[in-house]
Structures are given as C-alpha cells and as structure tokens.
Amino acid sequence: MQSLASSVGVVTSGVGVVTSGVRAGIAGLMNLAAQGVDPSSGGGVFSVNFNQDFSSIGVGTKVGYKLFSLNSLDKIEQICDNANEDTCIVERLFSSSLVAVVSLSSPRKLKVCHFKKNSEICNYSYPNTILAVKLNRARLVVCLEESLYIHNIRDMKVLHTIRDTPPNPTGLCALSISNDNCYLAYPGSNTMGQVQIFDALNLQAKTMIPAHDNPLAAIAFNASGTKIATASEKGTVIRVFSVDDGSRLHELRRGMKRCATIFSLSFSPDSLFLLASSNTETVHVFKLEEVKEPQRVVVDEQQGLMGWMSKAVTASASYLPTPVTDMLSQGRAFATVTLPFQGIRNVCAITVIQRQPRVVVVATDGYLYLYNLNTVEGGDCPLHKQHRLEGTGGDGIVAAESSGAPVGPAYPGGAKKSEAAAGCSGGGSYAGVVRGPTPPGMTESDKMSEMAAACESPPKNVLKFDDDNEFPPV
C-alpha cells in the first residue's frame, strides 16, 4: 500500500482543482484501499464500488454519482445519475433506494438519501474526515482515521464508538452483510497485519487475528460472515480465517517473484471462490477447497515410481523449514483474468448474470469489464463485454429515469470541528457526531418509515418471476 504522503501527491495531481489547504484530508477521503481510487486517472472518477450482493455498481465522480444495475451482459442499465456535487464515497444498501454519500467538498459530512424520491433523509457531521462508510440491514459504520462510529441504520442513532484505533489513513474496514453474523473488521495495528473483529450487533469485541507480519492492505468477509480473507502490503500471500475462532483455513499464493498492492478481495456468493485484484494486470481466482484432515499415504509395490515419490515428499515435509513447508502447501490460482491495464485502481467480484457465473471488474478508468468463468476447469477467463460507465458516448449504457438528492451547504475540507457543528445547529450530537436538522418537507416519522422500508430483508425462497437471474430454466 502506498504511504499517505505519496497518496496525497498523486491524488492532488489527478484532481487538479483542490486548494492546498485540504489536500491531505481529501487524500484520505479518497479511501485508497476500499474505494479503489485511481491515482493516475484524469477522467474525474473518484471511486467505484459494488453494493453488498454485487447486483449494482456505484461510481463517484467530480460531478456527482451514478448507479448501474448488473443484470445483463450486453446492456448496463443506469438507474441513477446524481449530478449535484463531487462525490468520493457512495454506498447503496443492497437493491434499495437508500444511499450513503460523502462529497469531496464536505469530507466530514455524511448524507443518507433516497435517490428515487429525490430526498435527503438525514445528515451527520463528524470530527474528522470520513474515510469509509459500510452498510448492512442492521448497521451503518463510519470510519475515520482513528475511530469508528456504529449507527443503528433504522433510526441512525449512534450506538457505539470505537475510539483510539491504530492510525488507518486509508479507512480500511469491512462489515459483514449477514443478519446473523454482523461483524466489523478493521486493522488492529499499523505495523503488523492484525485484524480486529468486532460484533457490531451486540457491540462487543470478538477476537483478534494475527494474519500477517506486514500491515494489512485488504480485508473481506464472505456473505455469511463466517470467513474473512486478508492480504498484507506485501501482497504475495492471501489468507482465509474462520471468524468464529480465528483459525487459518486457507493460505493462497498470489505470486512468487514480485510484490503487489492488493486493491480488492471478494468472495463469491457461495464462498467457493475468492478473487484478488491488484496493481498488476492479473486478477487471481482461487478455489477454496474444503479443508480435510491429512491422511497417511499408503504405498504398495504396485504404485511404482510415482508412489515412491509421493511418499518421499510426504516424509521429507517434517524435515523442511517451516517457511518452505508453508510455501509448498499454499494454494495456487484456479483461474486468472488478464486486464487490459495495470496500475489502475479497481474492484472485482464474482456474480451470476444471466444464469452464469461472471468475473466483474470495475476500474477508475470508468470502464466495466465482464469475463466468463469456467467453474469446473478454471484457466484463463475470456473477456465477454466491456462497458463505459463514465462520460458520454459509452456503448451498452441504457439510461433509466433517475434523480439526484438535494444538496445542502458544504463544509470546507479544512473547517474546524466547531465550524462544522455551527453549520448543523438544531440537531443532536453524540460523542462528537453532529446530526443535522430534518430536511424540509420530511417529518421524523417519514424519515423512519423510509429507513425501515429500505432495511427490510427480502423473503427467502421466493422466486422473482421478473428477474432472469432467478427464473428457473425450462
């Protein structure tokens, strides 16, 4: 991972219009680890991101944000185009109309909006720059450099504050999307790769996992919240741990010779695959085989030379140094994606589109890349389609009716805490969090109804007959 100082330099060169007084805060606000900011791009894309179930994409740009639906290969439907203000964080709650937004001009202010109704539900200001926002149906987490605020998403009350965390200038954190295992993960150290797991539902620390020797670069939960994948700044080894007891389940090798900056880790919905993208041109797809108890190798005379070699390797393992044994046991990539670029920030995911698993990569060059994945044989994943998501004249973009949320007064990035509080006079506060007044035209009851409706879990085992992804084939 790049240092904060180097990150500031490249980010300011990409933006080019920011005053020197707020560059440091904006560099952190770009959220280099989780949001995928491209230091070299000049196209105005600040962040790219998937929603929790990989059914849509959020793109933050210098003129606003856009949301796209991922339900087709040949046409990508644009479901929202908000062109009100520069946006560097946009997080959509599953497939609801609820979005959390942070703008570049107001880096300490979080707005929760209903984009289809063109309404702002609420806004909160924090004592420092917001580096990341994570949502599930129970909690909304706001990450600052040295603290995390946990909100009840139904009424946005601050339930708990984790203070004095190790310096986390990139806002690295992850929130499980599971209702049953609602866990929050964040770095437990800025010198070692420790992962702190916090139970965000019961508001208590769960465990600390010593994952790597070097500081963390990426972390990700699986859909059920039972596993967590980690990568360090070195970027050569990816590990998967059990959230329950912290035991190591898998150790996967991304590369042998060169280190890399891991941009994104992502489990498939069934947790059978794990994706890793980096600043190289290769996205690695690992197959997470079920961990089995080691069995003694029985070799008889009929096995010949191959049987003898297998026995020799097994027997010699106990005499080899531990690092060598670990390297021999590390899993290799099951499949790979070769991107048409390198060094550009991106996020990756495996999702089912038109009944087939696809590898989806969104980069801050403003393009979406769709690859086919053979889940049986693996190998190279061929490019199926490429779509332009930012700018005009993009192929395969279908615009849908959309509207942006109203924008209130912005706080300058260099504003003092007292100035931010004065701008939100009339609202309540909790441990340094300042709540803005209820937006005009919306009562407190209306706001609660909107939040509750967006957080409802869909019924299980119900077929959506208007969804090609879920309609059973004849």
FENPE-V384094 format. One record per residue. N is the residue number from 1. D_LAST is the distance of its C-alpha to the last C-alpha in Angstrom with 2 decimals. Layout:
n=N d_last=D_LAST
n=N d_last=D_LAST
//
This chain:
n=1 d_last=48.55
n=2 d_last=51.03
n=3 d_last=54.03
n=4 d_last=54.35
n=5 d_last=57.25
n=6 d_last=55.41
n=7 d_last=52.38
n=8 d_last=54.67
n=9 d_last=56.00
n=10 d_last=52.75
n=11 d_last=51.20
n=12 d_last=54.20
n=13 d_last=54.27
n=14 d_last=50.68
n=15 d_last=51.35
n=16 d_last=54.82
n=17 d_last=55.65
n=18 d_last=56.23
n=19 d_last=59.76
n=20 d_last=61.16
n=21 d_last=61.71
n=22 d_last=58.04
n=23 d_last=56.71
n=24 d_last=56.69
n=25 d_last=54.68
n=26 d_last=52.17
n=27 d_last=51.71
n=28 d_last=50.67
n=29 d_last=48.56
n=30 d_last=46.46
n=31 d_last=45.15
n=32 d_last=45.01
n=33 d_last=43.18
n=34 d_last=40.36
n=35 d_last=39.94
n=36 d_last=40.11
n=37 d_last=43.00
n=38 d_last=43.85
n=39 d_last=47.60
n=40 d_last=47.80
n=41 d_last=45.67
n=42 d_last=47.44
n=43 d_last=44.50
n=44 d_last=44.90
n=45 d_last=41.89
n=46 d_last=43.17
n=47 d_last=40.05
n=48 d_last=36.34
n=49 d_last=34.17
n=50 d_last=30.71
n=51 d_last=30.04
n=52 d_last=29.48
n=53 d_last=25.70
n=54 d_last=25.72
n=55 d_last=23.77
n=56 d_last=26.76
n=57 d_last=29.98
n=58 d_last=33.52
n=59 d_last=36.18
n=60 d_last=39.83
n=61 d_last=42.21
n=62 d_last=45.84
n=63 d_last=45.00
n=64 d_last=42.43
n=65 d_last=38.88
n=66 d_last=35.37
n=67 d_last=31.95
n=68 d_last=28.76
n=69 d_last=25.11
n=70 d_last=22.96
n=71 d_last=19.42
n=72 d_last=19.35
n=73 d_last=20.78
n=74 d_last=22.44
n=75 d_last=23.82
n=76 d_last=25.45
n=77 d_last=26.10
n=78 d_last=29.62
n=79 d_last=29.68
n=80 d_last=33.39
n=81 d_last=36.52
n=82 d_last=39.62
n=83 d_last=42.69
n=84 d_last=45.44
n=85 d_last=46.81
n=86 d_last=46.46
n=87 d_last=43.83
n=88 d_last=43.79
n=89 d_last=41.58
n=90 d_last=38.46
n=91 d_last=36.21
n=92 d_last=33.29
n=93 d_last=32.26
n=94 d_last=28.52
n=95 d_last=26.80
n=96 d_last=29.67
n=97 d_last=32.36
n=98 d_last=34.96
n=99 d_last=36.57
n=100 d_last=39.66
n=101 d_last=41.81
n=102 d_last=45.00
n=103 d_last=46.90
n=104 d_last=49.20
n=105 d_last=52.07
n=106 d_last=51.71
n=107 d_last=50.89
n=108 d_last=51.96
n=109 d_last=50.00
n=110 d_last=46.48
n=111 d_last=44.76
n=112 d_last=41.74
n=113 d_last=40.15
n=114 d_last=37.48
n=115 d_last=36.49
n=116 d_last=34.61
n=117 d_last=37.63
n=118 d_last=40.12
n=119 d_last=41.98
n=120 d_last=43.64
n=121 d_last=43.33
n=122 d_last=46.00
n=123 d_last=47.85
n=124 d_last=49.78
n=125 d_last=52.39
n=126 d_last=53.16
n=127 d_last=56.37
n=128 d_last=55.01
n=129 d_last=52.35
n=130 d_last=48.73
n=131 d_last=47.10
n=132 d_last=43.61
n=133 d_last=41.57
n=134 d_last=38.74
n=135 d_last=36.61
n=136 d_last=34.34
n=137 d_last=33.82
n=138 d_last=37.17
n=139 d_last=39.51
n=140 d_last=40.63
n=141 d_last=42.83
n=142 d_last=45.32
n=143 d_last=46.82
n=144 d_last=50.33
n=145 d_last=52.29
n=146 d_last=53.95
n=147 d_last=52.17
n=148 d_last=48.84
n=149 d_last=48.32
n=150 d_last=45.70
n=151 d_last=44.75
n=152 d_last=42.95
n=153 d_last=40.25
n=154 d_last=40.25
n=155 d_last=43.88
n=156 d_last=44.74
n=157 d_last=47.70
n=158 d_last=48.96
n=159 d_last=48.57
n=160 d_last=49.96
n=161 d_last=51.56
n=162 d_last=51.63
n=163 d_last=54.88
n=164 d_last=56.66
n=165 d_last=53.70
n=166 d_last=54.53
n=167 d_last=54.60
n=168 d_last=51.04
n=169 d_last=51.59
n=170 d_last=47.99
n=171 d_last=46.50
n=172 d_last=44.46
n=173 d_last=42.53
n=174 d_last=39.09
n=175 d_last=37.65
n=176 d_last=34.88
n=177 d_last=32.03
n=178 d_last=31.66
n=179 d_last=32.97
n=180 d_last=34.19
n=181 d_last=35.81
n=182 d_last=37.28
n=183 d_last=39.41
n=184 d_last=41.36
n=185 d_last=42.50
n=186 d_last=45.37
n=187 d_last=48.04
n=188 d_last=50.74
n=189 d_last=53.13
n=190 d_last=53.80
n=191 d_last=55.43
n=192 d_last=53.05
n=193 d_last=49.31
n=194 d_last=49.21
n=195 d_last=46.20
n=196 d_last=47.06
n=197 d_last=44.36
n=198 d_last=44.96
n=199 d_last=43.26
n=200 d_last=42.65
n=201 d_last=41.68
n=202 d_last=44.77
n=203 d_last=46.92
n=204 d_last=48.38
n=205 d_last=48.51
n=206 d_last=46.29
n=207 d_last=47.17
n=208 d_last=48.40
n=209 d_last=46.87
n=210 d_last=49.13
n=211 d_last=46.42
n=212 d_last=48.43
n=213 d_last=52.03
n=214 d_last=51.53
n=215 d_last=50.46
n=216 d_last=46.80
n=217 d_last=44.86
n=218 d_last=41.32
n=219 d_last=39.65
n=220 d_last=36.12
n=221 d_last=34.50
n=222 d_last=31.07
n=223 d_last=28.72
n=224 d_last=30.06
n=225 d_last=33.65
n=226 d_last=34.49
n=227 d_last=35.12
n=228 d_last=37.05
n=229 d_last=37.37
n=230 d_last=40.69
n=231 d_last=42.42
n=232 d_last=46.09
n=233 d_last=48.00
n=234 d_last=48.46
n=235 d_last=44.73
n=236 d_last=44.63
n=237 d_last=43.23
n=238 d_last=40.35
n=239 d_last=40.36
n=240 d_last=37.95
n=241 d_last=39.57
n=242 d_last=38.77
n=243 d_last=39.56
n=244 d_last=40.67
n=245 d_last=43.54
n=246 d_last=43.74
n=247 d_last=43.20
n=248 d_last=42.01
n=249 d_last=38.59
n=250 d_last=38.15
n=251 d_last=40.44
n=252 d_last=38.94
n=253 d_last=40.97
n=254 d_last=40.15
n=255 d_last=43.05
n=256 d_last=46.20
n=257 d_last=48.69
n=258 d_last=48.23
n=259 d_last=47.80
n=260 d_last=45.39
n=261 d_last=44.84
n=262 d_last=41.51
n=263 d_last=39.94
n=264 d_last=36.72
n=265 d_last=35.10
n=266 d_last=31.54
n=267 d_last=29.35
n=268 d_last=25.60
n=269 d_last=23.89
n=270 d_last=23.57
n=271 d_last=27.16
n=272 d_last=26.41
n=273 d_last=27.68
n=274 d_last=30.69
n=275 d_last=31.51
n=276 d_last=35.06
n=277 d_last=36.31
n=278 d_last=39.98
n=279 d_last=42.57
n=280 d_last=41.78
n=281 d_last=39.22
n=282 d_last=36.97
n=283 d_last=34.27
n=284 d_last=33.92
n=285 d_last=30.76
n=286 d_last=31.76
n=287 d_last=29.68
n=288 d_last=31.03
n=289 d_last=31.22
n=290 d_last=32.06
n=291 d_last=35.84
n=292 d_last=37.22
n=293 d_last=40.76
n=294 d_last=42.79
n=295 d_last=43.58
n=296 d_last=46.68
n=297 d_last=46.29
n=298 d_last=47.64
n=299 d_last=48.97
n=300 d_last=50.36
n=301 d_last=52.26
n=302 d_last=49.33
n=303 d_last=47.50
n=304 d_last=50.13
n=305 d_last=50.50
n=306 d_last=47.06
n=307 d_last=47.64
n=308 d_last=51.07
n=309 d_last=49.85
n=310 d_last=47.20
n=311 d_last=49.91
n=312 d_last=52.33
n=313 d_last=50.00
n=314 d_last=49.20
n=315 d_last=52.88
n=316 d_last=54.05
n=317 d_last=51.74
n=318 d_last=54.23
n=319 d_last=57.01
n=320 d_last=55.31
n=321 d_last=55.85
n=322 d_last=53.22
n=323 d_last=52.08
n=324 d_last=51.51
n=325 d_last=49.61
n=326 d_last=47.41
n=327 d_last=46.69
n=328 d_last=45.72
n=329 d_last=43.27
n=330 d_last=41.58
n=331 d_last=37.95
n=332 d_last=37.21
n=333 d_last=34.46
n=334 d_last=31.14
n=335 d_last=30.14
n=336 d_last=32.04
n=337 d_last=31.66
n=338 d_last=34.55
n=339 d_last=35.32
n=340 d_last=37.29
n=341 d_last=39.98
n=342 d_last=41.93
n=343 d_last=44.03
n=344 d_last=41.91
n=345 d_last=40.71
n=346 d_last=36.95
n=347 d_last=34.33
n=348 d_last=31.22
n=349 d_last=28.00
n=350 d_last=24.73
n=351 d_last=21.76
n=352 d_last=18.00
n=353 d_last=17.32
n=354 d_last=14.03
n=355 d_last=12.54
n=356 d_last=15.51
n=357 d_last=18.95
n=358 d_last=21.71
n=359 d_last=25.44
n=360 d_last=26.84
n=361 d_last=30.59
n=362 d_last=32.57
n=363 d_last=36.22
n=364 d_last=39.24
n=365 d_last=39.61
n=366 d_last=37.16
n=367 d_last=34.18
n=368 d_last=30.66
n=369 d_last=29.39
n=370 d_last=25.76
n=371 d_last=25.39
n=372 d_last=22.63
n=373 d_last=23.00
n=374 d_last=22.34
n=375 d_last=22.26
n=376 d_last=23.05
n=377 d_last=25.84
n=378 d_last=27.14
n=379 d_last=29.82
n=380 d_last=30.23
n=381 d_last=27.57
n=382 d_last=27.37
n=383 d_last=27.72
n=384 d_last=24.69
n=385 d_last=26.22
n=386 d_last=29.40
n=387 d_last=30.11
n=388 d_last=33.47
n=389 d_last=33.70
n=390 d_last=37.42
n=391 d_last=39.62
n=392 d_last=38.96
n=393 d_last=37.41
n=394 d_last=34.48
n=395 d_last=31.56
n=396 d_last=28.07
n=397 d_last=29.39
n=398 d_last=28.22
n=399 d_last=30.82
n=400 d_last=30.03
n=401 d_last=32.59
n=402 d_last=34.52
n=403 d_last=37.92
n=404 d_last=40.20
n=405 d_last=42.08
n=406 d_last=45.79
n=407 d_last=48.10
n=408 d_last=51.19
n=409 d_last=54.33
n=410 d_last=53.83
n=411 d_last=55.94
n=412 d_last=57.34
n=413 d_last=56.17
n=414 d_last=59.75
n=415 d_last=60.43
n=416 d_last=62.12
n=417 d_last=60.63
n=418 d_last=63.13
n=419 d_last=62.20
n=420 d_last=58.53
n=421 d_last=59.48
n=422 d_last=61.69
n=423 d_last=58.87
n=424 d_last=56.85
n=425 d_last=59.72
n=426 d_last=58.80
n=427 d_last=55.88
n=428 d_last=56.00
n=429 d_last=56.19
n=430 d_last=55.38
n=431 d_last=56.77
n=432 d_last=57.13
n=433 d_last=53.94
n=434 d_last=54.80
n=435 d_last=52.53
n=436 d_last=52.71
n=437 d_last=53.24
n=438 d_last=50.41
n=439 d_last=49.26
n=440 d_last=50.75
n=441 d_last=48.87
n=442 d_last=46.94
n=443 d_last=48.31
n=444 d_last=47.92
n=445 d_last=45.71
n=446 d_last=43.42
n=447 d_last=43.16
n=448 d_last=42.30
n=449 d_last=39.60
n=450 d_last=37.98
n=451 d_last=38.14
n=452 d_last=36.85
n=453 d_last=33.84
n=454 d_last=32.90
n=455 d_last=33.29
n=456 d_last=31.07
n=457 d_last=28.34
n=458 d_last=24.80
n=459 d_last=23.59
n=460 d_last=21.84
n=461 d_last=18.44
n=462 d_last=17.46
n=463 d_last=14.19
n=464 d_last=15.13
n=465 d_last=12.89
n=466 d_last=14.99
n=467 d_last=14.51
n=468 d_last=12.08
n=469 d_last=13.24
n=470 d_last=12.20
n=471 d_last=9.10
n=472 d_last=6.45
n=473 d_last=3.79
n=474 d_last=0.00
//
